[in-house]
Amino acid sequence: MSMLAKTIVARAAANFLRHLGERNASPHTIKAYSRDLSLFAAYAGSRGWEQIDHIAVRGFLSQLYEKGLSKTSVARALAAVRSLYRWLAREGVVEQNPARLVATPKLPKKLPRVPTIEEMNSVIDGEMPESAAFPERDRLMLELLYGCGIRNAELTGINLDDIRLRAEAILIRGKGKKERYVPFGVSVRTALAAYFPERQRILDEIHKRSTALLINRRGGRLTMRSVGRIVKKIAVAKGLSPDVHPHTLRHAFGAHMLEEGADLRAIQELLGHERLATTQRYTQLSMKHVLEVYDRTHPRAK
């Protein structure tokens, strides 16, 4: 925002982002807000707060649509502007929040297609593709994402000490620093056994130590971006859509457990969802499946 540092909106946005950093907001949130508020500051130009009403905010959203941004991106930008105004109101800078008068764009409720159980087995079983730079680690990574249903950030945050081999469970640090134990099965245990010696060999060669479970060949903790790139590369090599990303595997975990008859509340617990409604949407609860469960389990349906 250096180019716009002299404008009122840009200065306020910079202070707001600094405030978010002090409040330990997620780096991803700060990065997204920074990008959106930079666009808002550019649109507002030299206008003062009294000159920015709900019509001006609508004009900002229209400009984003003209730039080719999706409804999801525009909705996120509006949320960033609303948050900025809420903070400004608490600071006594403004009295009104014009962004509250602007309706959030209606987002499509369609969820991305989930790979079938057979497709997931084909990705993980068999040899890793030649493009896999660290096959033992990459297999473990896939096993954890799909076998435990964890988020990308949760995966990269796992430390060696979080693995409870005897209990066959992993301590996971989820959203809001909430912790939960997630069980794992034989496939993850086998992948861990194959990975540990290779991990140690790499660290010995470069004379490094690491607390991270998943490391790169330089001994550093594997990043979320690297996980996304590796998952996509392996999925494509195994014949899946290039749209596959780490969250797709988490989604598949929930959907496949539901297909196999798992209790919805158990899936909620494993995924670390606060609300059951999130789990229902996440697992693509279809009417057909509900009717099948009813016919199979309700005493009056038989």
Stockholm file with secondary structure:
# STOCKHOLM 1.0

chainA/1-302         MSMLAKTIVARAAANFLRHLGERNASPHTIKAYSRDLSLFAAYAGSRGWEQIDHIAVRGFLSQLYEKGLSKTSVARALAAVRSLYRWLAREGVVEQNPARLVATPKLPKKLPRVPTIEEMNSVIDGEMPESAAFPERDRLMLELLYGCGIRNAELTGINLDDIRLRAEAILIRGKGKKERYVPFGVSVRTALAAYFPERQRILDEIHKRSTALLINRRGGRLTMRSVGRIVKKIAVAKGLSPDVHPHTLRHAFGAHMLEEGADLRAIQELLGHERLATTQRYTQLSMKHVLEVYDRTHPRAK
#=GR chainA/1-302 SS CGGGTTSHHHHHHHHHHHHHHHTTCCHHHHHHHHHHHHHHHHHHTTCCGGGCCHHHHHHHHHHHHHTTCCHHHHHHHHHHHHHHHHHHHHTTSCSCCGGGGSCCCCCCCCCCCCCCHHHHHHHHSSCCCTTCSSHHHHHHHHHHHHHHCCCHHHHHTCBGGGEETTTTEEEEECGGGCEEEEECCHHHHHHHHHHHHHHHHHHHHTTCCCCBSSBCTTSCBCCHHHHHHHHHHHHHHTTCCTTCCHHHHHHHHHHHHHHTTCCHHHHHHHHTCSSHHHHHHHTTCCHHHHHHHHHHHCGGGC
#=GC SS_cons         CGGGTTSHHHHHHHHHHHHHHHTTCCHHHHHHHHHHHHHHHHHHTTCCGGGCCHHHHHHHHHHHHHTTCCHHHHHHHHHHHHHHHHHHHHTTSCSCCGGGGSCCCCCCCCCCCCCCHHHHHHHHSSCCCTTCSSHHHHHHHHHHHHHHCCCHHHHHTCBGGGEETTTTEEEEECGGGCEEEEECCHHHHHHHHHHHHHHHHHHHHTTCCCCBSSBCTTSCBCCHHHHHHHHHHHHHHTTCCTTCCHHHHHHHHHHHHHHTTCCHHHHHHHHTCSSHHHHHHHTTCCHHHHHHHHHHHCGGGC
//
